[in-house]
Amino acid sequence: MSGVRWEQHDGGYGSGPMQVAADSSTFSVVRQAYAALLEHGTSCQTCREGYCETADALYDAWRDMGGPWKN
């Protein structure tokens, strides 16, 4: 996703480890997809009983959008 990038994390003591950063519009879209997955899981009886195709599709959509921050 174009709004996701790697940045140097500077804790104030020079160069630090790399971290993933997302612009606000990318973060918002990924967060909405994750919220849909969570909302589905809390109200789905099939999820409670085992494998749910809808939850699997929502999870795949969330991952495809960038969560949790694909490389």
C-alpha positions in Angstrom: 0.0 0.0 0.0 1.5 3.3 -1.0 0.8 5.0 2.3 2.9 2.6 4.3 6.7 3.2 4.6 9.7 2.3 6.8 11.2 5.1 8.8 14.1 5.4 11.1 12.9 5.6 14.7 15.0 8.1 16.6 14.6 8.0 20.3 16.7 11.2 20.8 20.1 9.4 20.8 20.9 9.1 17.1 19.8 6.4 14.8 17.4 3.8 16.1 15.6 0.8 14.7 13.4 0.9 11.6 9.7 1.1 12.2 6.7 1.0 9.9 4.7 4.2 9.5 1.4 4.9 7.7 -0.1 8.1 6.6 -3.4 9.0 8.2 -5.7 7.9 5.3 -4.0 4.5 5.0 -4.2 4.0 8.8 -7.9 5.0 8.7 -8.8 2.4 6.0 -6.8 -0.4 7.7 -8.4 0.5 11.1 -11.9 0.4 9.6 -11.2 -3.1 8.1 -10.0 -4.3 11.5 -13.0 -2.9 13.2 -15.3 -4.7 10.8 -13.4 -8.0 11.6 -13.8 -7.4 15.3 -17.4 -6.5 15.1 -18.2 -9.6 13.0 -16.3 -11.8 15.5 -18.2 -10.5 18.5 -21.7 -11.2 17.0 -21.1 -14.4 14.9 -22.2 -17.7 16.3 -20.2 -19.5 13.7 -17.0 -17.8 14.8 -17.7 -19.0 18.4 -18.2 -22.6 17.2 -15.1 -22.8 14.9 -14.1 -21.8 11.4 -16.1 -19.0 9.8 -15.7 -18.2 6.0 -16.9 -14.6 6.5 -14.3 -13.9 9.3 -11.6 -15.5 7.1 -12.6 -13.2 4.2 -12.6 -10.1 6.5 -9.2 -11.1 7.9 -7.8 -11.5 4.3 -9.2 -8.1 3.3 -7.6 -6.5 6.4 -4.2 -8.1 5.6 -4.4 -7.1 1.9 -5.0 -3.5 2.9 -1.9 -3.4 5.0 -2.7 -4.7 8.4 -0.7 -5.5 10.3 1.6 -3.5 8.0 2.7 -5.7 5.2 6.2 -5.2 3.8 
